[in-house]
Structure formats: structure tokens, C-alpha cells
């Protein structure tokens, strides 16, 4: 890198975009922005799927089945409450993603990208596992009331139909989550390269 490019890059890092970075830095920023946009698309897709699933669950758990036992009502509340919590987290994350971090000075920008990556990791790990755990507990709370109305065969079929597709969907979703997190880590690395 020539001395002029180093000086321009240093000024840009101190002042943000008031002075244009060198062309190679502009390419890095464009790539980072593209990867961020991919992440937002993935999150929007998640939000749509989660929202539609939530509406279908509300219909079946509240209106169609009309559970009567207290344990079942607690189960429904747990399932819907934590599912809604996961939807709110996804919406919050989209809001954080939309804040334009590209126009800020590099040091602030990198810190925000790292915080955003940390948020996405927590959402895909801690909060998702918590939601799945509580959702499954809620489902288990429904089983005693289902057992009153269903034979042993249909109870077993229902339990298997909950866990087997759940495991398969988790594996499919995990692949997309890993892709998103890899892209966000790449954004952080690209921004770090501008700092060097």
C-alpha cells in the first residue's frame, strides 16, 4: 500500500466517510454491506416463518383444541409465550441490522459489528435453545389431556411426530444459521482488515 493510500485510510478511519476511502477499502465495504443484507434477508424470512407458525399455533392451541385442564393451559401459555419471545428477538435483531453502521468511523463501526454478531450468536444459541426447551415442556404439559381423548397408538404417533420432524427441521435450519453466522464473522474480519 502506498504512503498516500495509508494516509487516506487513516484519515477515513478517524473521520468516517467524510473522506472517501481508497478503492480497495470501498470494495471491502461493499462486500461487507452485501453480507449484511444477506443476513437481513435471512432474518426477514425467519420472522415470516415464525409469525405464520405462531398464528397457526394460536388457532390450534387456543380455539381448535380448547384445552380445559390447568396443566394444559399452562402448557399452551408456555408454548405461545416463548414462541412470541423468539419472534420479538428476531424483530429486534432486524432493527439492529438496519442501523447503518457503514457510515460511521471504522473503530465505532467494528465495535457495532462485533456486538451485532454477538447478538445473533446469542439468538441462535441461548435464546433458541431456551425457547425450544420451554416449548417442549409446554407440549409435554398437553399430553395428559390428549391422553384422555386418544388411544395409546395415536399418543405415540403424536409424540413421534413432534420429535422426529423437529430434529430434522433443526438440522436443516442449523445449516442456514451457520451460513449466516459465517457471513457475519466475515463482515467483522473485513472490517478488521480495514483497521490494519
SETI-597728 format. One record per atom (N, C-alpha, C): residue in three letters; residue number from 0; y negated, z, x negated; atom name. Coordinates in nm, 3 decimals. Atoms other than C-alpha are relative to their C-alpha. Layout:
   resn   resi         Y         Z         X   name
    ala    NUM         Y         Z         X     CA
...
//
This chain:
   resn   resi         Y         Z         X   name
    unk      0     0.117     0.000    -0.086      N
    unk      0     0.000     0.000     0.000     CA
    unk      0    -0.123     0.000    -0.090      C
    unk      1     0.120     0.009     0.082      N
    unk      1    -0.338    -0.095    -0.143     CA
    unk      1    -0.087     0.123     0.023      C
    unk      2     0.091    -0.115    -0.011      N
    unk      2    -0.607     0.166    -0.201     CA
    unk      2    -0.085    -0.009     0.126      C
    unk      3     0.080     0.018    -0.122      N
    unk      3    -0.815     0.018     0.083     CA
    unk      3     0.081     0.040     0.124      C
    unk      4    -0.084    -0.037    -0.114      N
    unk      4    -0.524     0.049     0.327     CA
    unk      4     0.021     0.150     0.008      C
    unk      5    -0.018    -0.146     0.001      N
    unk      5    -0.466     0.410     0.218     CA
    unk      5    -0.125     0.069     0.053      C
    unk      6     0.125    -0.060    -0.046      N
    unk      6    -0.831     0.492     0.274     CA
    unk      6    -0.020    -0.021     0.150      C
    unk      7     0.013     0.026    -0.143      N
    unk      7    -0.838     0.324     0.615     CA
    unk      7     0.097     0.087     0.081      C
    unk      8    -0.099    -0.081    -0.069      N
    unk      8    -0.521     0.505     0.716     CA
    unk      8    -0.043     0.146     0.003      C
    unk      9     0.047    -0.139     0.004      N
    unk      9    -0.664     0.841     0.605     CA
    unk      9    -0.116     0.022     0.096      C
    unk     10     0.113    -0.012    -0.093      N
    unk     10    -0.985     0.782     0.799     CA
    unk     10     0.050    -0.002     0.143      C
    unk     11    -0.054     0.009    -0.136      N
    unk     11    -0.789     0.679     1.108     CA
    unk     11     0.070     0.130     0.039      C
    unk     12    -0.070    -0.125    -0.030      N
    unk     12    -0.574     0.993     1.084     CA
    unk     12    -0.099     0.111     0.032      C
    unk     13     0.100    -0.104    -0.023      N
    unk     13    -0.888     1.207     1.074     CA
    unk     13    -0.081    -0.025     0.127      C
    unk     14     0.091     0.031    -0.109      N
    unk     14    -1.084     1.026     1.343     CA
    unk     14     0.065    -0.057     0.124      C
    unk     15    -0.066     0.060    -0.116      N
    unk     15    -0.825     0.889     1.582     CA
    unk     15    -0.017    -0.151    -0.004      C
    unk     16     0.004     0.147    -0.005      N
    unk     16    -0.871     0.530     1.696     CA
    unk     16    -0.141    -0.055    -0.010      C
    unk     17     0.135     0.053     0.013      N
    unk     17    -1.244     0.503     1.634     CA
    unk     17    -0.007    -0.104    -0.112      C
    unk     18    -0.012     0.104     0.103      N
    unk     18    -1.146     0.303     1.324     CA
    unk     18     0.142    -0.053     0.010      C
    unk     19    -0.132     0.058    -0.021      N
    unk     19    -0.855     0.063     1.361     CA
    unk     19     0.089     0.024    -0.121      C
    unk     20    -0.093    -0.018     0.111      N
    unk     20    -0.550     0.145     1.150     CA
    unk     20     0.041    -0.135    -0.056      C
    unk     21    -0.047     0.127     0.057      N
    unk     21    -0.403    -0.118     0.919     CA
    unk     21     0.105    -0.063     0.092      C
    unk     22    -0.090     0.074    -0.087      N
    unk     22    -0.188    -0.384     1.081     CA
    unk     22     0.138     0.063     0.007      C
    unk     23    -0.134    -0.059    -0.002      N
    unk     23     0.140    -0.218     0.977     CA
    unk     23     0.001     0.127     0.085      C
    unk     24     0.009    -0.120    -0.083      N
    unk     24     0.025     0.106     1.139     CA
    unk     24    -0.012    -0.038     0.147      C
    unk     25     0.011     0.045    -0.138      N
    unk     25    -0.069    -0.085     1.453     CA
    unk     25     0.137    -0.040     0.053      C
    unk     26    -0.135     0.037    -0.043      N
    unk     26     0.284    -0.227     1.467     CA
    unk     26     0.085     0.123     0.027      C
    unk     27    -0.074    -0.125    -0.020      N
    unk     27     0.428     0.122     1.430     CA
    unk     27    -0.041     0.064     0.132      C
    unk     28     0.049    -0.058    -0.126      N
    unk     28     0.208     0.246     1.714     CA
    unk     28     0.047    -0.078     0.122      C
    unk     29    -0.049     0.082    -0.111      N
    unk     29     0.307    -0.046     1.936     CA
    unk     29     0.148     0.028     0.027      C
    unk     30    -0.143    -0.032    -0.016      N
    unk     30     0.676     0.027     1.873     CA
    unk     30     0.017     0.138     0.063      C
    unk     31    -0.008    -0.136    -0.057      N
    unk     31     0.620     0.398     1.948     CA
    unk     31    -0.037    -0.003     0.148      C
    unk     32     0.042     0.008    -0.141      N
    unk     32     0.438     0.311     2.271     CA
    unk     32     0.109    -0.064     0.085      C
    unk     33    -0.109     0.067    -0.073      N
    unk     33     0.721     0.077     2.376     CA
    unk     33     0.115     0.098     0.025      C
    unk     34    -0.108    -0.097    -0.015      N
    unk     34     0.980     0.350     2.316     CA
    unk     34    -0.038     0.108     0.101      C
    unk     35     0.046    -0.097    -0.100      N
    unk     35     0.770     0.599     2.515     CA
    unk     35     0.008    -0.058     0.142      C
    unk     36    -0.008     0.063    -0.131      N
    unk     36     0.751     0.351     2.803     CA
    unk     36     0.144    -0.009     0.049      C
    unk     37    -0.143     0.002    -0.037      N
    unk     37     1.131     0.314     2.796     CA
    unk     37     0.042     0.137     0.052      C
    unk     38    -0.033    -0.136    -0.042      N
    unk     38     1.158     0.692     2.825     CA
    unk     38    -0.053     0.027     0.141      C
    unk     39     0.060    -0.022    -0.133      N
    unk     39     0.922     0.697     3.125     CA
    unk     39     0.080    -0.076     0.106      C
    unk     40    -0.082     0.076    -0.096      N
    unk     40     1.127     0.422     3.298     CA
    unk     40     0.129     0.074     0.029      C
    unk     41    -0.124    -0.076    -0.018      N
    unk     41     1.444     0.624     3.241     CA
    unk     41    -0.023     0.122     0.089      C
    unk     42     0.032    -0.119    -0.078      N
    unk     42     1.278     0.935     3.383     CA
    unk     42    -0.031    -0.035     0.145      C
    unk     43     0.028     0.042    -0.138      N
    unk     43     1.148     0.750     3.688     CA
    unk     43     0.129    -0.032     0.074      C
    unk     44    -0.130     0.028    -0.060      N
    unk     44     1.498     0.621     3.753     CA
    unk     44     0.074     0.128     0.035      C
    unk     45    -0.061    -0.131    -0.026      N
    unk     45     1.630     0.977     3.721     CA
    unk     45    -0.062     0.065     0.122      C
    unk     46     0.072    -0.065    -0.110      N
    unk     46     1.364     1.102     3.960     CA
    unk     46     0.038    -0.063     0.135      C
    unk     47    -0.037     0.069    -0.124      N
    unk     47     1.451     0.839     4.222     CA
    unk     47     0.142     0.039     0.041      C
    unk     48    -0.140    -0.036    -0.031      N
    unk     48     1.826     0.912     4.199     CA
    unk     48     0.008     0.145     0.044      C
    unk     49    -0.002    -0.142    -0.037      N
    unk     49     1.768     1.288     4.207     CA
    unk     49    -0.062     0.022     0.138      C
    unk     50     0.067    -0.016    -0.129      N
    unk     50     1.527     1.260     4.501     CA
    unk     50     0.085    -0.047     0.116      C
    unk     51    -0.087     0.051    -0.107      N
    unk     51     1.760     1.044     4.710     CA
    unk     51     0.122     0.089     0.019      C
    unk     52    -0.116    -0.090    -0.009      N
    unk     52     2.057     1.267     4.627     CA
    unk     52    -0.038     0.130     0.071      C
    unk     53     0.047    -0.123    -0.062      N
    unk     53     1.853     1.571     4.730     CA
    unk     53    -0.013    -0.018     0.152      C
    unk     54     0.016     0.025    -0.144      N
    unk     54     1.767     1.416     5.068     CA
    unk     54     0.135    -0.010     0.070      C
    unk     55    -0.134     0.012    -0.058      N
    unk     55     2.131     1.324     5.135     CA
    unk     55     0.066     0.138     0.007      C
    unk     56    -0.058    -0.135     0.001      N
    unk     56     2.241     1.675     5.034     CA
    unk     56    -0.063     0.086     0.110      C
    unk     57     0.067    -0.078    -0.105      N
    unk     57     1.981     1.831     5.265     CA
    unk     57     0.058    -0.034     0.137      C
    unk     58    -0.053     0.041    -0.130      N
    unk     58     2.109     1.627     5.556     CA
    unk     58     0.140     0.059     0.022      C
    unk     59    -0.138    -0.044    -0.019      N
    unk     59     2.476     1.710     5.498     CA
    unk     59     0.013     0.152    -0.001      C
    unk     60    -0.017    -0.145     0.013      N
    unk     60     2.439     2.073     5.392     CA
    unk     60    -0.072     0.079     0.109      C
    unk     61     0.077    -0.076    -0.099      N
    unk     61     2.178     2.177     5.649     CA
    unk     61     0.033    -0.045     0.142      C
    unk     62    -0.013     0.049    -0.138      N
    unk     62     2.226     1.952     5.953     CA
    unk     62     0.143    -0.038     0.038      C
    unk     63    -0.132     0.052    -0.036      N
    unk     63     2.569     1.788     5.941     CA
    unk     63     0.105     0.111     0.006      C
    unk     64    -0.103    -0.104     0.002      N
    unk     64     2.784     2.086     5.841     CA
    unk     64    -0.041     0.127     0.074      C
    unk     65     0.051    -0.120    -0.068      N
    unk     65     2.566     2.363     5.986     CA
    unk     65     0.083     0.125    -0.032      C
    unk     66    -0.077    -0.117     0.044      N
    unk     66     2.724     2.643     5.784     CA
    unk     66    -0.047     0.126     0.072      C
    unk     67     0.030    -0.121    -0.075      N
    unk     67     2.743     2.977     5.964     CA
    unk     67     0.013     0.128    -0.084      C
    unk     68    -0.024    -0.121     0.080      N
    unk     68     2.875     3.229     5.708     CA
    unk     68    -0.117     0.025    -0.096      C
    unk     69     0.108    -0.037     0.092      N
    unk     69     2.623     3.419     5.497     CA
    unk     69     0.027    -0.054    -0.140      C
    unk     70    -0.034     0.050     0.134      N
    unk     70     2.809     3.326     5.176     CA
    unk     70    -0.026    -0.150    -0.010      C
    unk     71     0.025     0.145    -0.001      N
    unk     71     2.790     2.958     5.272     CA
    unk     71    -0.149    -0.030    -0.003      C
    unk     72     0.146     0.022     0.000      N
    unk     72     2.418     2.984     5.345     CA
    unk     72    -0.061     0.029    -0.137      C
    unk     73     0.045    -0.027     0.138      N
    unk     73     2.366     3.142     5.002     CA
    unk     73     0.037    -0.117    -0.089      C
    unk     74    -0.044     0.116     0.078      N
    unk     74     2.568     2.857     4.854     CA
    unk     74    -0.090    -0.120     0.019      C
    unk     75     0.091     0.112    -0.030      N
    unk     75     2.351     2.597     5.028     CA
    unk     75    -0.136     0.023    -0.066      C
    unk     76     0.131    -0.032     0.061      N
    unk     76     2.034     2.774     4.911     CA
    unk     76     0.005    -0.019    -0.152      C
    unk     77    -0.014     0.018     0.146      N
    unk     77     2.161     2.782     4.550     CA
    unk     77     0.005    -0.148    -0.036      C
    unk     78    -0.016     0.142     0.031      N
    unk     78     2.264     2.418     4.554     CA
    unk     78    -0.132    -0.075     0.014      C
    unk     79     0.124     0.074    -0.025      N
    unk     79     1.943     2.287     4.707     CA
    unk     79    -0.116     0.052    -0.086      C
    unk     80     0.109    -0.058     0.078      N
    unk     80     1.712     2.528     4.525     CA
    unk     80     0.000    -0.045    -0.145      C
    unk     81    -0.004     0.040     0.141      N
    unk     81     1.833     2.447     4.177     CA
    unk     81    -0.005    -0.150    -0.017      C
    unk     82     0.015     0.145     0.005      N
    unk     82     1.859     2.077     4.254     CA
    unk     82    -0.148    -0.037     0.009      C
    unk     83     0.144     0.023    -0.013      N
    unk     83     1.495     2.084     4.364     CA
    unk     83    -0.073     0.041    -0.129      C
    unk     84     0.056    -0.044     0.129      N
    unk     84     1.408     2.278     4.045     CA
    unk     84     0.014    -0.110    -0.104      C
    unk     85    -0.023     0.108     0.098      N
    unk     85     1.561     1.995     3.838     CA
    unk     85    -0.090    -0.119     0.029      C
    unk     86     0.089     0.110    -0.038      N
    unk     86     1.358     1.737     4.033     CA
    unk     86    -0.143     0.031    -0.044      C
    unk     87     0.135    -0.041     0.041      N
    unk     87     1.035     1.932     3.969     CA
    unk     87    -0.016    -0.013    -0.152      C
    unk     88     0.005     0.014     0.146      N
    unk     88     1.116     1.945     3.596     CA
    unk     88    -0.013    -0.146    -0.042      C
    unk     89     0.008     0.143     0.034      N
    unk     89     1.169     1.569     3.585     CA
    unk     89    -0.139    -0.055     0.031      C
    unk     90     0.135     0.045    -0.036      N
    unk     90     0.839     1.507     3.766     CA
    unk     90    -0.104     0.053    -0.101      C
    unk     91     0.089    -0.059     0.099      N
    unk     91     0.660     1.746     3.526     CA
    unk     91     0.009    -0.076    -0.132      C
    unk     92    -0.020     0.072     0.125      N
    unk     92     0.811     1.564     3.230     CA
    unk     92    -0.066    -0.138     0.004      C
    unk     93     0.067     0.130    -0.013      N
    unk     93     0.686     1.229     3.362     CA
    unk     93    -0.151     0.017    -0.015      C
    unk     94     0.143    -0.028     0.016      N
    unk     94     0.338     1.379     3.390     CA
    unk     94    -0.038     0.021    -0.145      C
    unk     95     0.026    -0.022     0.142      N
    unk     95     0.359     1.493     3.029     CA
    unk     95     0.011    -0.131    -0.078      C
    unk     96    -0.020     0.128     0.070      N
    unk     96     0.482     1.148     2.921     CA
    unk     96    -0.118    -0.093     0.020      C
    unk     97     0.110     0.092    -0.030      N
    unk     97     0.191     0.973     3.088     CA
    unk     97    -0.129     0.035    -0.074      C
    unk     98     0.122    -0.034     0.074      N
    unk     98    -0.071     1.167     2.892     CA
    unk     98    -0.003    -0.086    -0.126      C
    unk     99     0.006     0.100     0.107      N
    unk     99    -0.185     0.905     2.641     CA
    unk     99    -0.022     0.067    -0.135      C
    unk    100     0.006    -0.066     0.131      N
    unk    100    -0.103     1.055     2.306     CA
    unk    100    -0.035    -0.098    -0.112      C
    unk    101     0.023     0.101     0.103      N
    unk    101    -0.158     0.727     2.121     CA
    unk    101    -0.144     0.002    -0.050      C
    unk    102     0.141     0.010     0.037      N
    unk    102    -0.538     0.753     2.119     CA
    unk    102    -0.052     0.122    -0.075      C
    unk    103     0.046    -0.121     0.068      N
    unk    103    -0.554     1.096     1.957     CA
    unk    103     0.020    -0.012    -0.151      C
    unk    104    -0.023     0.000     0.144      N
    unk    104    -0.579     1.170     1.585     CA
    unk    104     0.148     0.026    -0.029      C
    unk    105    -0.143    -0.002     0.030      N
    unk    105    -0.240     1.143     1.416     CA
    unk    105     0.061     0.139    -0.002      C
    unk    106    -0.058    -0.134     0.010      N
    unk    106    -0.192     1.515     1.347     CA
    unk    106     0.023     0.060     0.140      C
    unk    107    -0.016    -0.049    -0.137      N
    unk    107    -0.251     1.610     1.714     CA
    unk    107     0.108    -0.079     0.073      C
    unk    108    -0.094     0.089    -0.063      N
    unk    108    -0.050     1.312     1.828     CA
    unk    108     0.143     0.036    -0.036      C
    unk    109    -0.134    -0.034     0.047      N
    unk    109     0.254     1.402     1.618     CA
    unk    109     0.046     0.132     0.059      C
    unk    110    -0.035    -0.131    -0.057      N
    unk    110     0.246     1.763     1.738     CA
    unk    110     0.037    -0.014     0.148      C
    unk    111    -0.030     0.021    -0.142      N
    unk    111     0.237     1.649     2.102     CA
    unk    111     0.131    -0.074     0.020      C
    unk    112    -0.127     0.073    -0.010      N
    unk    112     0.522     1.403     2.047     CA
    unk    112     0.118     0.094    -0.026      C
    unk    113    -0.108    -0.095     0.030      N
    unk    113     0.731     1.681     1.894     CA
    unk    113     0.021     0.098     0.116      C
    unk    114    -0.012    -0.089    -0.117      N
    unk    114     0.655     1.913     2.189     CA
    unk    114     0.065    -0.073     0.117      C
    unk    115    -0.058     0.079    -0.109      N
    unk    115     0.742     1.635     2.433     CA
    unk    115     0.150    -0.020    -0.024      C
    unk    116    -0.142     0.014     0.034      N
    unk    116     1.072     1.569     2.252     CA
    unk    116     0.073     0.131     0.027      C
    unk    117    -0.060    -0.132    -0.024      N
    unk    117     1.145     1.943     2.265     CA
    unk    117     0.018     0.025     0.150      C
    unk    118    -0.010    -0.014    -0.146      N
    unk    118     1.074     1.944     2.642     CA
    unk    118     0.117    -0.081     0.054      C
    unk    119    -0.109     0.086    -0.048      N
    unk    119     1.312     1.652     2.701     CA
    unk    119     0.137     0.055    -0.042      C
    unk    120    -0.127    -0.058     0.045      N
    unk    120     1.585     1.819     2.493     CA
    unk    120     0.036     0.119     0.088      C
    unk    121    -0.026    -0.117    -0.086      N
    unk    121     1.548     2.141     2.697     CA
    unk    121     0.041    -0.044     0.140      C
    unk    122    -0.034     0.048    -0.134      N
    unk    122     1.556     1.948     3.025     CA
    unk    122     0.143    -0.053     0.004      C
    unk    123    -0.133     0.060     0.001      N
    unk    123     1.869     1.758     2.924     CA
    unk    123     0.110     0.098    -0.041      C
    unk    124    -0.102    -0.097     0.041      N
    unk    124     2.044     2.066     2.788     CA
    unk    124    -0.010     0.125     0.087      C
    unk    125     0.008    -0.130    -0.066      N
    unk    125     1.944     2.414     2.903     CA
    unk    125    -0.017    -0.011     0.150      C
    unk    126     0.032     0.004    -0.144      N
    unk    126     1.792     2.327     3.241     CA
    unk    126     0.105    -0.079     0.080      C
    unk    127    -0.102     0.078    -0.070      N
    unk    127     2.051     2.064     3.332     CA
    unk    127     0.129     0.081     0.013      C
    unk    128    -0.123    -0.082    -0.006      N
    unk    128     2.343     2.294     3.243     CA
    unk    128    -0.017     0.116     0.098      C
    unk    129     0.028    -0.108    -0.095      N
    unk    129     2.180     2.578     3.437     CA
    unk    129     0.011    -0.052     0.144      C
    unk    130    -0.006     0.060    -0.133      N
    unk    130     2.135     2.350     3.739     CA
    unk    130     0.143    -0.031     0.041      C
    unk    131    -0.139     0.033    -0.032      N
    unk    131     2.494     2.224     3.721     CA
    unk    131     0.083     0.126     0.024      C
    unk    132    -0.074    -0.125    -0.016      N
    unk    132     2.628     2.578     3.682     CA
    unk    132    -0.028     0.066     0.134      C
    unk    133     0.037    -0.064    -0.127      N
    unk    133     2.436     2.720     3.977     CA
    unk    133     0.042    -0.088     0.118      C
    unk    134    -0.042     0.092    -0.106      N
    unk    134     2.507     2.409     4.186     CA
    unk    134     0.151     0.016     0.026      C
    unk    135    -0.145    -0.018    -0.013      N
    unk    135     2.881     2.451     4.118     CA
    unk    135     0.032     0.135     0.064      C
    unk    136    -0.019    -0.131    -0.063      N
    unk    136     2.859     2.821     4.206     CA
    unk    136    -0.028    -0.008     0.150      C
    unk    137     0.032     0.020    -0.141      N
    unk    137     2.692     2.723     4.534     CA
    unk    137     0.112    -0.073     0.073      C
    unk    138    -0.112     0.074    -0.059      N
    unk    138     2.972     2.475     4.601     CA
    unk    138     0.120     0.092     0.022      C
    unk    139    -0.112    -0.095    -0.013      N
    unk    139     3.233     2.746     4.538     CA
    unk    139    -0.025     0.096     0.116      C
    unk    140     0.033    -0.088    -0.112      N
    unk    140     3.050     2.969     4.788     CA
    unk    140     0.027    -0.067     0.136      C
    unk    141    -0.026     0.071    -0.125      N
    unk    141     3.104     2.698     5.053     CA
    unk    141     0.150    -0.007     0.033      C
    unk    142    -0.144     0.021    -0.020      N
    unk    142     3.481     2.684     5.005     CA
    unk    142     0.064     0.092     0.104      C
    unk    143    -0.065    -0.083    -0.103      N
    unk    143     3.577     2.988     5.219     CA
    unk    143    -0.023    -0.051     0.143      C
    unk    144     0.024     0.051    -0.135      N
    unk    144     3.408     2.839     5.524     CA
    unk    144     0.069    -0.135     0.022      C
    unk    145    -0.075     0.125    -0.013      N
    unk    145     3.555     2.496     5.455     CA
    unk    145     0.148     0.028     0.026      C
    unk    146    -0.143    -0.033    -0.013      N
    unk    146     3.900     2.660     5.429     CA
    unk    146     0.038     0.034     0.144      C
    unk    147    -0.027    -0.031    -0.142      N
    unk    147     3.870     2.773     5.793     CA
    unk    147     0.030    -0.128     0.078      C
    unk    148    -0.007     0.124    -0.078      N
    unk    148     3.842     2.411     5.911     CA
    unk    148     0.091    -0.107    -0.062      C
    unk    149    -0.077     0.103     0.068      N
    unk    149     4.050     2.218     5.654     CA
    unk    149     0.137     0.052    -0.042      C
    unk    150    -0.134    -0.036     0.049      N
    unk    150     4.417     2.214     5.558     CA
    unk    150    -0.006     0.017    -0.152      C
    unk    151    -0.007    -0.021     0.146      N
    unk    151     4.525     2.308     5.205     CA
    unk    151    -0.012    -0.133    -0.075      C
    unk    152     0.006     0.131     0.065      N
    unk    152     4.571     1.941     5.119     CA
    unk    152    -0.144    -0.050    -0.009      C
    unk    153     0.137     0.050    -0.001      N
    unk    153     4.216     1.848     5.221     CA
    unk    153    -0.094     0.089    -0.081      C
    unk    154     0.079    -0.090     0.087      N
    unk    154     4.074     2.153     5.045     CA
    unk    154     0.019    -0.040    -0.146      C
    unk    155    -0.028     0.042     0.138      N
    unk    155     4.246     2.048     4.723     CA
    unk    155    -0.066    -0.134    -0.029      C
    unk    156     0.062     0.132     0.019      N
    unk    156     4.125     1.690     4.771     CA
    unk    156    -0.152     0.013    -0.016      C
    unk    157     0.145    -0.019     0.009      N
    unk    157     3.768     1.811     4.823     CA
    unk    157    -0.039     0.058    -0.137      C
    unk    158     0.029    -0.061     0.130      N
    unk    158     3.774     2.028     4.509     CA
    unk    158     0.015    -0.103    -0.112      C
    unk    159    -0.021     0.104     0.102      N
    unk    159     3.920     1.744     4.301     CA
    unk    159    -0.110    -0.104     0.008      C
    unk    160     0.104     0.103    -0.015      N
    unk    160     3.666     1.500     4.446     CA
    unk    160    -0.137     0.052    -0.045      C
    unk    161     0.126    -0.056     0.053      N
    unk    161     3.388     1.738     4.337     CA
    unk    161     0.001    -0.006    -0.153      C
    unk    162    -0.002    -0.015     0.145      N
    unk    162     3.500     1.792     3.978     CA
    unk    162     0.029    -0.130    -0.075      C
    unk    163    -0.037     0.121     0.075      N
    unk    163     3.661     1.460     3.872     CA
    unk    163    -0.117    -0.099    -0.006      C
    unk    164     0.116     0.091     0.010      N
    unk    164     3.369     1.229     3.970     CA
    unk    164    -0.117     0.065    -0.075      C
    unk    165     0.107    -0.070     0.071      N
    unk    165     3.130     1.496     3.839     CA
    unk    165     0.013    -0.014    -0.151      C
    unk    166    -0.025     0.014     0.144      N
    unk    166     3.290     1.482     3.495     CA
    unk    166    -0.026    -0.143    -0.045      C
    unk    167     0.020     0.141     0.036      N
    unk    167     3.291     1.101     3.493     CA
    unk    167    -0.149    -0.034     0.000      C
    unk    168     0.145     0.026    -0.006      N
    unk    168     2.925     1.082     3.603     CA
    unk    168    -0.074     0.067    -0.115      C
    unk    169     0.063    -0.071     0.111      N
    unk    169     2.829     1.341     3.343     CA
    unk    169     0.014    -0.078    -0.130      C
    unk    170    -0.022     0.078     0.122      N
    unk    170     2.983     1.129     3.067     CA
    unk    170    -0.084    -0.127    -0.002      C
    unk    171     0.082     0.122    -0.008      N
    unk    171     2.805     0.814     3.188     CA
    unk    171    -0.148     0.034    -0.020      C
    unk    172     0.141    -0.039     0.011      N
    unk    172     2.470     0.990     3.225     CA
    unk    172    -0.031     0.047    -0.142      C
    unk    173     0.021    -0.052     0.136      N
    unk    173     2.512     1.160     2.885     CA
    unk    173    -0.031    -0.113    -0.098      C
    unk    174     0.025     0.114     0.088      N
    unk    174     2.523     0.818     2.716     CA
    unk    174    -0.146    -0.045     0.010      C
    unk    175     0.140     0.039    -0.019      N
    unk    175     2.185     0.724     2.868     CA
    unk    175    -0.097     0.106    -0.052      C
    unk    176     0.084    -0.109     0.050      N
    unk    176     2.041     1.066     2.783     CA
    unk    176    -0.009    -0.006    -0.152      C
    unk    177     0.000     0.009     0.146      N
    unk    177     2.147     1.029     2.420     CA
    unk    177    -0.087    -0.116    -0.049      C
    unk    178     0.085     0.116     0.036      N
    unk    178     1.979     0.686     2.409     CA
    unk    178    -0.147     0.038     0.011      C
    unk    179     0.140    -0.039    -0.018      N
    unk    179     1.655     0.830     2.549     CA
    unk    179    -0.044     0.096    -0.111      C
    unk    180     0.037    -0.097     0.103      N
    unk    180     1.655     1.123     2.305     CA
    unk    180    -0.008    -0.066    -0.137      C
    unk    181     0.006     0.074     0.127      N
    unk    181     1.729     0.887     2.015     CA
    unk    181    -0.132    -0.077    -0.011      C
    unk    182     0.126     0.074     0.001      N
    unk    182     1.429     0.673     2.114     CA
    unk    182    -0.118     0.094    -0.021      C
    unk    183     0.110    -0.095     0.018      N
    unk    183     1.203     0.978     2.138     CA
    unk    183    -0.002     0.056    -0.142      C
    unk    184    -0.004    -0.044     0.140      N
    unk    184     1.321     1.101     1.797     CA
    unk    184    -0.054    -0.110    -0.092      C
    unk    185     0.052     0.112     0.078      N
    unk    185     1.244     0.754     1.663     CA
    unk    185    -0.152    -0.003     0.007      C
    unk    186     0.147    -0.005    -0.015      N
    unk    186     0.889     0.783     1.803     CA
    unk    186    -0.057     0.105    -0.095      C
    unk    187     0.048    -0.109     0.088      N
    unk    187     0.844     1.114     1.617     CA
    unk    187     0.009    -0.046    -0.146      C
    unk    188    -0.014     0.047     0.139      N
    unk    188     0.978     0.957     1.295     CA
    unk    188    -0.102    -0.107    -0.033      C
    unk    189     0.101     0.103     0.023      N
    unk    189     0.750     0.656     1.333     CA
    unk    189    -0.138     0.063    -0.022      C
    unk    190     0.131    -0.066     0.014      N
    unk    190     0.450     0.883     1.378     CA
    unk    190    -0.008     0.079    -0.130      C
    unk    191     0.000    -0.071     0.129      N
    unk    191     0.556     1.093     1.080     CA
    unk    191    -0.022    -0.097    -0.115      C
    unk    192     0.017     0.099     0.107      N
    unk    192     0.572     0.776     0.871     CA
    unk    192    -0.147    -0.037    -0.017      C
    unk    193     0.142     0.028     0.009      N
    unk    193     0.205     0.716     0.953     CA
    unk    193    -0.075     0.112    -0.073      C
    unk    194     0.065    -0.114     0.064      N
    unk    194     0.123     1.062     0.824     CA
    unk    194     0.021    -0.001    -0.152      C
    unk    195    -0.030     0.003     0.144      N
    unk    195     0.281     0.991     0.484     CA
    unk    195    -0.090    -0.093    -0.076      C
//
